[in-house]
C-alpha cells in the first residue's frame, strides 16, 4: 500500500522514509512482530489494547493512557500478541524538527536572525521512558481527530506537531528538575539514581493490568525497597503504590469511556481484584461510581473514530513498521 501523502506530513509511509519527513503511523492487529528496526525520534502510543516495545536491555508495555518516547537511531522490536486487537498511533519526527524548536526556545533572537538555517548538529537526546499521556493528551487528540476526519492539512498538522515538540521539551526540562531533587551530592550519582527510578516507574506503568508489589518494582530498578520508595517520593512527589493506583484508575476511566466492556471486566483489566474495592476507590477519586461514568459517556469514541478512518492491518498500512 502506498503512503498516503500530505504536503507536510506522511501517513503510513515505508520504513526507509521515516526521519526524512514528519509521519503518523497507525494500524490494527491482534498479533504482529517487528524483530529489529532503527527509527528516528518517535512517540509510541496506543489507541486501544497494549503493545510491547523492546530496546537493548529494556522492555516497555504501552497502554491506552501512556506513551513511550524513543530517541533517534534507537533500535527496537515491537510485539502485539493478545486476544483483542490493538491499534497503534505513532508519531515519527523529521530529523531536526524538534531540534529547531529547542534552538528557537534557547537561543537569543539575534542569533536566530543571523543564522536562520544552522548546520545540522547532533540529535537532541531525551531520557527514554514511558510517560502518562496527560501532558501531551491534547496534541495527540487533535492529531487523531484530524486523521479520523481525513483532514491532515499541512498547516494544521505541522502546528500540532510544533505544540507537541514544545510539550516534549517542557517534559525534558522537568526531568532536570526531578533529578535535582534527589538526595545525592554528585550530579552523576543523581542521574544514575534517576535512571534506575525510571526503570522502576516504567515497570509500574507497563504493569497496569497487574497488582505489582513494592519489592517487584524495586527489583526492576535495581534498588532496595526502602531506597526505591524514598527516592521515588523525592523525584515524583508521590509513593510508588499511590502512583500505580492513580494510573490504574486512569486507565479504568479511559476504558469505561472508550469500550463497551463491563465494569467487572474493566476492574480486572486495570489490575484490581475486587469489584467492590475498585468501585469504592473510583468513587473516592473521581466523585462518581464507575457505572455512572459509563452512563455519562458521549457517543463519541476516540478509538472507534480513528479505526473507522484508517482500519487497516499494520502489515498493510506501513510494511509492518510501528
C-alpha positions in Angstrom: 0.0 0.0 0.0 1.4 3.4 -1.0 1.9 6.1 1.6 -1.0 8.5 1.9 1.0 11.7 1.5 0.2 15.2 2.6 2.3 18.2 1.7 3.6 18.5 5.2 3.1 15.1 6.7 3.1 11.4 5.7 0.6 8.8 6.7 1.9 5.3 7.0 5.0 5.5 4.8 7.5 2.8 4.4 10.3 2.5 7.0 13.0 3.9 4.7 11.2 7.2 4.6 10.9 7.8 8.3 13.1 10.6 9.6 13.1 12.5 6.3 9.7 13.9 6.9 7.2 14.0 9.8 4.9 11.0 9.8 2.0 9.3 11.5 1.8 5.6 11.5 -1.3 3.7 12.7 -2.6 0.2 12.2 -4.6 -2.6 13.9 -3.6 -6.2 14.7 -4.1 -8.9 17.3 -0.7 -10.5 16.5 2.3 -8.8 14.9 6.0 -8.7 15.4 8.8 -6.5 14.1 12.1 -8.1 15.0 14.6 -5.2 14.6 14.2 -1.6 13.4 16.2 1.6 13.7 13.9 4.6 14.0 14.0 8.3 14.3 12.8 10.3 17.4 9.3 8.9 17.9 6.3 8.8 20.2 4.7 5.3 20.6 1.1 5.4 21.7 -1.8 3.0 21.7 -5.4 3.9 20.9 -6.7 0.5 22.1 -5.2 -2.6 23.6 -1.5 -2.8 24.7 1.7 -3.1 22.7 5.3 -4.1 23.8 8.3 -2.3 22.5 11.8 -3.5 23.5 15.2 -1.8 23.2 18.5 -3.4 24.2 18.1 -4.3 27.9 14.6 -2.6 28.3 11.0 -3.7 27.9 8.1 -1.3 27.7 4.4 -2.2 27.6 2.3 0.8 26.4 -1.4 1.0 27.3 -4.1 3.4 26.2 -3.2 6.1 28.8 0.6 6.1 28.4 3.2 6.7 25.7 6.8 5.8 25.0 9.4 8.2 23.7 12.3 6.7 21.8 15.4 8.6 20.6 16.7 8.9 17.0 18.7 5.9 15.9 17.4 3.7 18.7 16.9 0.1 17.6 13.8 -1.7 18.9 11.4 -4.5 18.4 7.6 -4.3 18.6 5.2 -7.1 19.5 1.4 -7.4 19.6 0.1 -10.7 21.0 -3.3 -10.5 22.6 -6.8 -11.8 22.4 -8.1 -8.4 21.5 -6.8 -6.3 18.6 -4.5 -3.4 19.4 -4.4 -0.1 17.4 -1.2 1.9 17.4 -0.8 5.6 16.8 2.9 6.5 16.5 4.4 9.8 15.5 7.8 9.9 13.8 9.6 13.3 13.8 11.6 14.6 10.9 15.2 14.8 11.9 16.0 18.3 13.0 12.3 19.2 13.6 12.4 19.1 17.4 15.9 20.4 17.5 14.7 23.5 15.6 12.0 24.1 18.3 14.7 23.7 21.0 17.0 26.1 19.3 14.2 28.7 19.0 13.4 28.4 22.7 17.0 28.6 23.9 18.8 31.0 21.5 18.8 34.8 21.5 16.7 36.4 18.8 19.8 38.0 17.3 21.3 34.5 16.8 18.1 33.2 15.2 18.1 36.2 12.8 21.8 35.9 11.9 21.6 32.1 11.5 18.1 31.1 10.3 19.3 27.8 8.8 22.1 26.4 11.0 24.1 23.4 10.0 22.7 20.1 11.2 24.1 19.0 14.5 23.8 16.1 16.9 20.2 14.9 17.5 18.7 16.1 20.8 18.6 13.3 23.3 15.7 12.5 25.6 15.5 10.1 28.6 13.7 7.2 27.1 10.8 6.1 29.3 7.1 5.5 29.5 5.0 8.6 30.4 1.4 9.2 31.3 -0.4 10.8 28.3 -1.8 13.7 30.2 0.9 16.3 29.3 0.5 15.7 25.5 -3.0 14.4 25.5 -4.5 17.5 23.8 -2.0 17.4 21.0 -2.5 13.6 20.4 -6.2 14.0 20.5 -6.1 16.8 17.8 -4.0 14.7 15.5 -6.3 11.7 16.0 -9.3 13.7 15.2 -7.7 15.1 12.0 -6.9 11.6 11.0 -10.4 10.4 11.8 -11.9 13.2 9.7 -9.3 12.9 6.9 -8.2 16.5 7.4 -4.5 16.1 7.6 -3.7 19.5 6.1 0.0 20.5 6.3 -0.6 23.8 8.2 -2.8 22.3 10.9 -0.8 19.2 11.4 2.6 21.0 11.5 1.2 23.4 14.1 0.0 20.4 16.2 3.5 18.8 15.9 5.2 22.1 16.9 3.0 22.2 20.0 3.8 18.5 20.6 7.5 19.2 20.4 7.1 22.1 22.8 5.4 19.7 25.3 8.2 17.2 24.9 10.8 19.9 25.6 8.9 21.0 28.7 8.9 17.4 29.9 12.6 17.3 29.3 13.1 20.4 31.5 11.0 18.9 34.2 13.2 15.8 34.1 16.2 18.0 35.1 14.2 19.4 38.0 13.2 16.0 39.2 16.9 14.9 39.1 17.9 17.9 41.1 15.5 16.9 43.9 17.2 13.6 44.5 19.3 13.2 47.7 22.8 12.8 46.4 25.8 15.2 46.3 27.3 14.4 42.9 25.3 15.1 39.8 26.4 11.8 38.2 25.0 9.9 41.2 21.7 11.7 40.9 21.5 11.0 37.2 22.2 7.3 37.8 19.6 7.1 40.6 17.0 8.8 38.4 17.7 6.3 35.6 17.1 3.5 38.0 13.9 5.1 39.3 12.6 5.4 35.8 13.2 1.7 35.3 11.0 1.0 38.3 8.4 3.5 37.2 8.4 2.0 33.6 7.8 -1.3 35.3 4.8 0.1 37.2 3.4 1.7 34.0 4.0 -1.4 32.0 2.0 -3.4 34.6 -1.2 -1.5 34.7 -3.1 -4.8 34.3 -1.5 -6.4 37.3 -1.1 -5.7 41.0 2.6 -5.0 41.5 4.4 -5.1 44.8 7.0 -2.6 46.0 9.6 -5.3 46.1 9.0 -6.2 42.4 9.2 -2.5 41.3 12.4 -2.0 43.4 13.9 -5.1 41.9 13.3 -3.8 38.4 15.0 -0.6 39.4 18.0 -2.4 40.9 17.4 -0.7 44.3 16.4 -1.8 47.8 12.7 -1.5 48.5 13.2 1.4 51.0 15.7 3.2 48.9 13.4 2.9 45.9 10.4 4.1 47.9 12.2 7.1 49.4 13.9 8.2 46.2 10.7 7.8 44.2 8.8 10.0 46.6 11.6 12.6 46.3 11.7 12.6 42.5 7.9 12.3 41.7 6.2 13.7 44.9 4.2 10.5 45.4 4.8 7.0 46.7 5.2 4.1 44.2 2.0 2.5 45.4 -0.1 5.6 45.0 1.4 6.3 41.7 0.5 2.9 40.4 -3.1 3.1 41.8 -3.6 6.6 40.2 -2.7 5.4 36.7 -4.6 2.1 37.0 -7.7 4.1 37.9 -6.9 6.5 35.0 -6.8 3.5 32.6 -10.0 2.2 34.0 -11.7 5.6 33.4 -10.4 5.6 29.8 -11.7 2.1 29.2 -15.1 3.0 30.6 -15.4 5.8 28.1 -13.8 4.1 25.1 -15.0 0.5 25.2 -18.2 -1.5 25.8 -16.7 -3.9 28.3 -18.5 -4.4 31.5 -17.4 -2.7 34.7 -16.2 -6.1 36.1 -14.0 -6.7 33.0 -12.5 -3.3 33.3 -11.9 -3.7 37.0 -9.8 -6.8 36.3 -8.1 -5.4 33.3 -7.0 -2.4 35.4 -5.3 -4.7 37.9 -8.0 -4.7 40.7 -9.1 -8.0 42.2 -12.2 -6.8 44.0 -15.1 -5.1 42.2 -16.3 -3.6 45.5 -12.9 -2.1 46.4 -12.4 -0.8 42.8 -15.8 0.9 42.8 -15.3 2.4 46.2 -11.8 3.7 45.3 -13.0 5.0 41.9 -15.8 6.9 43.6 -13.5 8.5 46.2 -11.1 9.5 43.5 -13.5 10.9 40.8 -16.6 11.7 42.8 -18.8 9.2 40.9 -19.1 5.4 40.5 -17.7 3.5 37.5 -21.3 2.7 36.4 -22.1 6.5 36.5 -19.1 7.1 34.2 -20.4 4.6 31.7 -23.9 6.2 31.8 -22.5 9.7 31.1 -20.2 9.0 28.2 -20.9 10.6 24.9 -21.5 8.8 21.6 -18.0 9.9 20.5 -15.4 7.1 20.9 -11.9 8.1 20.0 -10.7 4.6 19.2 -13.7 3.8 17.0 -13.3 7.1 15.1 -9.6 6.5 14.3 -10.1 2.8 13.5 -13.0 3.7 11.2 -10.9 6.3 9.5 -8.0 4.0 8.9 -9.0 0.5 9.8 -6.2 -1.4 8.1 -3.8 -4.0 9.4 -0.4 -2.9 10.5 1.3 -5.0 7.8 -0.8 -3.5 5.0 -0.7 0.0 6.4 3.1 0.6 6.7 5.0 -2.5 5.9 5.0 -3.6 9.5 6.9 -0.7 10.9 5.4 0.5 14.3 
